[in-house]
Amino acid sequence: MKLLLLISTLAVLCSCSSRPNKAAAAAQPAVYSYKKPHPDGTGKVYLGREIAHVMSAAGGNWLERNSRDIEEGVEQAIDLMQLQPDTKVADIGAGTGYYTFRMADKVPQGRVFAVEVQPEFITALEARRTQLRAVNVSVVQGTEQGPNLPEGSIDLAIMVDVYHELAYPQEMLQALYKALKPTGKILLLEYRKEDPAIPIKELHKLSVVQANKEMAANGFVPDRLSDALPMQHFLLYRKRG
């Protein structure tokens, strides 16, 4: 009888103690919502913005097109980064390494981490690193939710026409926040959504207002914003506080 009473009491206590946890979980707002997908979108929505489809490795030739330097002002963009010889940079969604290996030349005592999730791009990056003998480039297999980099290890993280395609933007930004040094910064290069004349699909553009909203939600504040590039916003953020 005493044993039954004890078991009953424990069951009640366990039930009571679990209720606040369930209530707290239910009270947590959903990070993402879902809608009928746009033809160029995933249907997954973050802070009012539908996430675009990821460009697969099949689009590698477009990343390496001959006209890209002029169209996007790539050298100008790299100059705006103000890289120092010992800067440690993470190129998130590095693709074919179009920016990776150009930045590597600017940081001879530093390092560029070419972070990718697609196996085809990983293979291409490794091959190119070997071909160019880029000893200060490390190819890193990341995930959709993080760059797989040590905490406090980088000075700058860049995403070139990548951020709008992240499947988990909140998780990635929070992971990058940890990977950045206290004085570290994060750069978004994104086609200007405010300009309808730019011949890029709408979901593959990003406005300054939307970028600021999403970055602020994850602990970043504007550091330096520029529209000096031909088609893209140059959006540099630092850690809040």
Secondary structure by P-SEA (a helix, b strand, c coil): caaaaaaaaaaaaaaaaaaaaaaaaaacccccccccccccccccccccccccccccccccccccccccccccaaaaaaaaaccccbbbbbbccccccaaaaaaaaacccbbbbbccccaaaaaaaaaaaaaaccccbbbbbccccccccccccccbbbbcccccccccaaaaaaaaaaacccccbbbbbccccccccccccccccccaaaaaaaaaaccccccccccccccccbbbbcccc
